């Protein structure tokens, strides 16, 4: 870590905290875009986007305004992701081209494969919609997509490439077969879902963990809510530390994330929350005792289960995540 950034395997710095832009089906694209405007004004430089969020065309003018008003393009670190319907070789470049057009950029700092499946769930589709052509993870399909991502990096259209929602056995196969290693793996990370095995695997292989839902995703869609979900910011250790430090529980979660070594990308549209989230970079570090206490909060509470990507014959969402250490279904 260097100041307020982390060095990726290429030596490229990536800001230590970012601004997510998934409106969770609750906020329209203009509201999210204005949050990006405010975030950049406050000092955010990492903006995490995705084609499927449906708001890149609204965020683009905000980025253009920021650059025109004096924020160097080199200071911004803009991320986007190819959606599941853009994995075929002929579609990867088209997906990137649309994203660059919408974001009004000449290149991306980081381009990710959003999910390791070609199974689609259209934006706005009902929770019970399932792609009739959905199938389990297919490594040949994934590598076909990855090799196109490598070509985009070699062409200079993206500075880094990476993965999202991957598992250890899937990453093992990617590492075995890739020409360019993933710079990051974006994954669900929060105090009640710390994914220590995957987190450590990424660090061991020089892959930077980027954590989505770092606050426990309080505004996640209804389709991703179950009765068993646990609220991170209500955990006793989180609240105690917040009281002792004079921080909101959300700041405790983010300080833990940054100090642990992941890059959190919290989402908010409220200026006060945006400022408070960013302020954790300047706050005093948590004690070893407090870090250990937060480690004990982990209870394997996955919130974003991905059940909308299941295939006929799958048992339940657990089949997406290779919980027994092997890739479920065809590989």
C-alpha positions as CSV (number, residue, x, y, z in Angstrom):
1,X,0.0,0.0,0.0
2,X,1.3,3.5,-0.9
3,X,-0.5,6.3,0.8
4,X,-4.1,6.0,-0.3
5,X,-3.6,3.4,-3.0
6,X,-2.5,-0.2,-3.4
7,X,-0.1,-1.3,-6.1
8,X,-1.4,-3.9,-8.5
9,X,0.8,-6.6,-9.9
10,X,1.8,-4.4,-12.8
11,X,2.9,-1.6,-10.4
12,X,-0.2,0.5,-11.2
13,X,-1.7,2.2,-8.2
14,X,-5.4,1.6,-7.4
15,X,-7.1,3.8,-4.9
16,X,-7.7,2.1,-1.5
17,X,-11.4,2.9,-1.4
18,X,-13.9,3.4,-4.3
19,X,-17.4,4.4,-5.1
20,X,-19.8,1.7,-6.2
21,X,-22.5,2.5,-8.8
22,X,-24.9,-0.4,-8.5
23,X,-28.2,1.3,-7.6
24,X,-29.7,-2.0,-6.4
25,X,-32.8,-1.3,-8.5
26,X,-33.7,1.4,-6.0
27,X,-32.0,4.5,-7.6
28,X,-32.3,5.7,-11.1
29,X,-29.3,6.4,-13.3
30,X,-29.4,10.1,-12.8
31,X,-29.4,9.8,-9.1
32,X,-26.4,7.5,-9.2
33,X,-24.6,9.8,-11.7
34,X,-25.0,12.8,-9.4
35,X,-23.6,10.7,-6.5
36,X,-20.5,10.1,-8.7
37,X,-20.3,13.9,-9.3
38,X,-20.4,14.5,-5.6
39,X,-18.0,11.7,-4.9
40,X,-15.4,13.0,-7.3
41,X,-15.8,16.5,-5.7
42,X,-15.1,15.0,-2.3
43,X,-12.0,13.2,-3.5
44,X,-13.1,9.7,-4.7
45,X,-11.0,8.6,-7.7
46,X,-12.0,4.9,-8.0
47,X,-15.4,4.6,-9.7
48,X,-16.7,1.0,-10.0
49,X,-19.1,0.7,-13.0
50,X,-20.7,-2.1,-15.0
51,X,-22.7,-2.2,-18.2
52,X,-25.6,-4.1,-16.6
53,X,-26.1,-1.4,-14.0
54,X,-27.7,0.6,-16.8
55,X,-26.2,4.0,-15.8
56,X,-22.9,4.3,-17.6
57,X,-24.4,6.6,-20.2
58,X,-25.4,9.0,-17.3
59,X,-22.0,8.6,-15.5
60,X,-20.0,9.4,-18.7
61,X,-20.9,13.1,-18.8
62,X,-20.0,13.4,-15.1
63,X,-16.6,12.0,-15.8
64,X,-16.2,14.3,-18.8
65,X,-17.1,17.3,-16.6
66,X,-14.6,16.3,-13.9
67,X,-11.8,16.0,-16.4
68,X,-12.7,19.2,-18.1
69,X,-12.8,20.9,-14.7
70,X,-9.3,19.9,-13.9
71,X,-9.3,16.3,-12.5
72,X,-6.5,14.6,-14.5
73,X,-7.6,11.5,-16.3
74,X,-4.6,9.8,-14.8
75,X,-5.9,10.3,-11.3
76,X,-9.2,8.6,-12.1
77,X,-9.4,4.8,-11.9
78,X,-12.5,3.7,-13.8
79,X,-13.7,0.1,-13.7
80,X,-16.3,-1.6,-15.8
81,X,-17.4,-5.2,-16.4
82,X,-18.5,-7.3,-19.4
83,X,-21.9,-8.7,-18.8
84,X,-22.9,-12.3,-19.2
85,X,-24.4,-11.8,-22.6
86,X,-21.1,-10.3,-23.9
87,X,-18.8,-13.3,-23.3
88,X,-18.6,-14.6,-26.9
89,X,-15.4,-13.6,-28.7
90,X,-17.1,-11.3,-31.1
91,X,-19.0,-9.6,-28.3
92,X,-16.3,-8.7,-25.8
93,X,-14.8,-5.9,-27.9
94,X,-18.3,-4.7,-28.7
95,X,-19.2,-4.6,-25.0
96,X,-16.1,-2.6,-24.2
97,X,-16.7,-0.2,-27.1
98,X,-20.2,0.5,-25.8
99,X,-18.9,1.1,-22.3
100,X,-16.1,3.4,-23.5
101,X,-18.7,5.4,-25.6
102,X,-21.1,5.6,-22.7
103,X,-18.4,6.6,-20.1
104,X,-16.9,9.0,-22.7
105,X,-13.4,7.5,-22.1
106,X,-10.6,6.4,-24.4
107,X,-9.6,3.5,-22.1
108,X,-10.6,1.8,-18.9
109,X,-8.2,1.3,-16.0
110,X,-9.7,-2.1,-15.2
111,X,-12.1,-4.4,-17.1
112,X,-13.6,-7.4,-15.4
113,X,-15.6,-10.4,-16.4
114,X,-18.7,-9.7,-14.2
115,X,-19.7,-13.4,-13.6
116,X,-18.0,-16.6,-14.7
117,X,-21.2,-17.8,-16.5
118,X,-22.9,-16.9,-19.8
119,X,-26.2,-17.3,-18.0
120,X,-28.2,-14.1,-18.3
121,X,-30.7,-12.3,-16.1
122,X,-31.8,-9.2,-17.9
123,X,-31.9,-6.0,-16.0
124,X,-35.4,-5.5,-14.6
125,X,-36.4,-9.2,-15.1
126,X,-38.5,-10.7,-12.3
127,X,-36.6,-12.7,-9.6
128,X,-38.0,-16.0,-10.8
129,X,-36.7,-15.5,-14.4
130,X,-34.2,-18.1,-15.4
131,X,-32.3,-18.3,-18.7
132,X,-33.5,-21.5,-20.5
133,X,-30.0,-21.9,-22.0
134,X,-28.2,-21.5,-18.7
135,X,-25.5,-24.1,-17.9
136,X,-22.8,-24.7,-15.3
137,X,-19.4,-23.2,-15.5
138,X,-17.6,-24.1,-18.6
139,X,-13.9,-23.5,-18.5
140,X,-13.4,-23.5,-22.2
141,X,-16.0,-20.8,-22.6
142,X,-14.4,-18.7,-19.8
143,X,-11.0,-18.9,-21.3
144,X,-12.4,-18.0,-24.7
145,X,-13.7,-14.8,-23.0
146,X,-10.5,-14.3,-21.1
147,X,-8.2,-14.5,-24.1
148,X,-10.3,-11.7,-25.7
149,X,-9.8,-9.6,-22.5
150,X,-6.0,-10.2,-22.8
151,X,-6.2,-8.9,-26.4
152,X,-7.9,-5.7,-25.1
153,X,-5.2,-5.1,-22.6
154,X,-2.5,-5.7,-25.2
155,X,-4.2,-3.2,-27.5
156,X,-4.1,-0.6,-24.7
157,X,-7.9,-0.2,-24.6
158,X,-7.8,-1.4,-20.9
159,X,-4.9,-1.0,-18.5
160,X,-5.7,-4.0,-16.4
161,X,-8.1,-7.0,-16.6
162,X,-9.6,-9.0,-13.8
163,X,-12.2,-11.3,-12.5
164,X,-15.4,-11.1,-10.4
165,X,-17.4,-13.6,-8.4
166,X,-14.9,-16.3,-8.9
167,X,-14.0,-19.2,-6.6
168,X,-10.6,-20.9,-5.8
169,X,-11.0,-23.8,-8.2
170,X,-12.1,-21.6,-11.0
171,X,-9.2,-19.2,-10.4
172,X,-6.7,-22.1,-10.2
173,X,-7.8,-23.1,-13.7
174,X,-7.6,-19.5,-15.0
175,X,-4.1,-19.1,-13.5
176,X,-3.0,-22.4,-15.2
177,X,-4.2,-21.4,-18.6
178,X,-4.0,-17.6,-18.9
179,X,-1.3,-15.5,-20.6
180,X,-2.1,-12.4,-18.5
181,X,-2.8,-12.9,-14.9
182,X,-5.9,-11.2,-13.4
183,X,-5.0,-8.0,-11.5
184,X,-7.9,-8.1,-9.2
185,X,-10.8,-10.3,-8.1
186,X,-13.9,-8.5,-7.1
187,X,-15.8,-10.4,-4.5
188,X,-18.4,-10.0,-1.8
189,X,-16.5,-9.0,1.4
190,X,-17.9,-7.7,4.7
191,X,-17.4,-8.5,8.4
192,X,-20.0,-11.3,8.4
193,X,-18.6,-12.7,5.1
194,X,-14.9,-12.5,5.1
195,X,-14.1,-15.4,2.7
196,X,-10.7,-16.0,4.3
197,X,-9.6,-18.9,2.1
198,X,-10.4,-17.0,-1.2
199,X,-9.0,-13.8,0.2
200,X,-5.7,-15.5,1.1
201,X,-5.5,-17.3,-2.2
202,X,-5.8,-14.0,-4.1
203,X,-3.1,-12.4,-2.0
204,X,-0.8,-15.4,-2.4
205,X,-1.1,-15.1,-6.2
206,X,-0.7,-11.4,-6.4
207,X,-4.4,-10.7,-7.1
208,X,-5.8,-7.7,-5.3
209,X,-9.2,-8.4,-3.6
210,X,-11.8,-5.8,-4.2
211,X,-14.8,-6.0,-1.9
212,X,-18.4,-5.3,-2.9
213,X,-21.2,-5.0,-0.4
214,X,-18.6,-3.9,2.2
215,X,-21.4,-2.6,4.6
216,X,-23.5,-5.7,4.2
217,X,-25.4,-4.2,1.3
218,X,-28.3,-2.6,3.2
219,X,-30.0,-1.4,0.0
220,X,-29.6,-4.7,-2.0
221,X,-32.6,-5.8,-4.1
222,X,-35.4,-7.8,-2.5
223,X,-34.4,-10.8,-4.5
224,X,-31.2,-11.0,-2.6
225,X,-32.8,-10.9,0.9
226,X,-33.5,-13.9,3.0
227,X,-34.7,-14.5,6.6
228,X,-31.3,-15.9,7.5
229,X,-29.3,-12.7,6.5
230,X,-27.3,-11.1,9.3
231,X,-26.9,-7.3,9.5
232,X,-23.2,-6.4,9.8
233,X,-23.6,-3.0,11.3
234,X,-25.7,-4.4,14.2
235,X,-23.0,-6.8,15.3
236,X,-21.8,-6.1,18.9
237,X,-18.1,-5.8,18.1
238,X,-18.8,-3.4,15.2
239,X,-21.1,-1.2,17.4
240,X,-18.7,-1.2,20.3
241,X,-15.7,-0.1,18.2
242,X,-17.9,2.6,16.7
243,X,-18.8,4.0,20.1
244,X,-15.2,3.9,21.3
245,X,-13.8,5.5,18.2
246,X,-16.7,7.9,17.6
247,X,-17.5,6.4,14.2
248,X,-20.6,5.2,12.5
249,X,-20.7,1.4,12.3
250,X,-20.3,1.8,8.5
251,X,-17.0,3.5,9.0
252,X,-15.9,0.6,11.3
253,X,-16.7,-1.9,8.5
254,X,-14.8,0.2,5.9
255,X,-11.8,0.8,8.2
256,X,-11.5,-2.9,8.8
257,X,-11.7,-3.6,5.1
258,X,-8.9,-1.1,4.2
259,X,-6.7,-2.2,7.0
260,X,-7.2,-5.9,6.2
261,X,-5.9,-5.3,2.7
262,X,-9.0,-5.3,0.5
263,X,-10.3,-2.4,-1.6
264,X,-14.0,-1.7,-0.5
265,X,-16.4,-0.1,-3.0
266,X,-19.3,1.2,-0.9
267,X,-22.4,2.6,-2.6
268,X,-24.3,5.7,-1.4
269,X,-26.1,8.6,-3.0
270,X,-26.1,10.7,0.2
271,X,-23.4,13.4,0.4
272,X,-22.9,13.0,4.1
273,X,-22.4,9.2,3.8
274,X,-20.1,9.6,0.8
275,X,-17.9,12.0,2.9
276,X,-18.0,9.8,6.0
277,X,-17.0,6.7,4.0
278,X,-14.0,8.4,2.4
279,X,-12.9,9.8,5.7
280,X,-11.8,6.4,7.0
281,X,-8.6,6.8,5.0
282,X,-7.5,9.6,7.3
283,X,-8.7,8.0,10.6
284,X,-6.4,6.2,13.1
285,X,-5.9,2.5,12.6
286,X,-7.9,-0.1,14.4
287,X,-6.0,-1.9,17.2
288,X,-4.9,-5.5,16.8
289,X,-7.5,-6.4,19.4
290,X,-10.3,-4.7,17.4
291,X,-9.2,-6.4,14.1
292,X,-9.2,-9.7,15.9
293,X,-12.7,-9.1,17.3
294,X,-14.0,-8.2,13.9
295,X,-12.4,-11.4,12.5
296,X,-14.6,-13.3,15.0
297,X,-17.8,-11.7,13.5
298,X,-17.4,-13.8,10.3
299,X,-20.2,-16.3,10.0
300,X,-20.1,-17.1,6.3
301,X,-23.2,-15.0,5.6
302,X,-23.3,-14.6,1.8
303,X,-25.8,-12.0,0.8
304,X,-25.5,-11.9,-3.0
305,X,-26.1,-15.6,-3.8
306,X,-26.5,-15.4,-7.6
307,X,-29.5,-17.7,-7.7
308,X,-30.8,-16.0,-10.8
309,X,-28.0,-17.6,-12.8
310,X,-28.9,-21.2,-12.0
311,X,-29.4,-23.9,-14.6
312,X,-31.9,-26.7,-15.0
313,X,-30.8,-29.5,-12.6
314,X,-29.0,-27.2,-10.2
315,X,-29.8,-27.9,-6.5
316,X,-29.7,-24.3,-5.3
317,X,-27.4,-21.2,-5.3
318,X,-24.6,-23.1,-3.5
319,X,-23.9,-24.9,-6.9
320,X,-22.5,-21.6,-8.1
321,X,-19.8,-21.3,-5.5
322,X,-17.9,-24.7,-5.5
323,X,-18.3,-25.0,-1.7
324,X,-16.6,-28.5,-1.7
325,X,-13.6,-27.2,-3.5
326,X,-14.6,-28.7,-6.9
327,X,-16.3,-27.0,-9.8
328,X,-20.0,-28.0,-9.8
329,X,-21.3,-29.5,-13.0
330,X,-19.6,-29.4,-16.4
331,X,-16.2,-27.8,-16.5
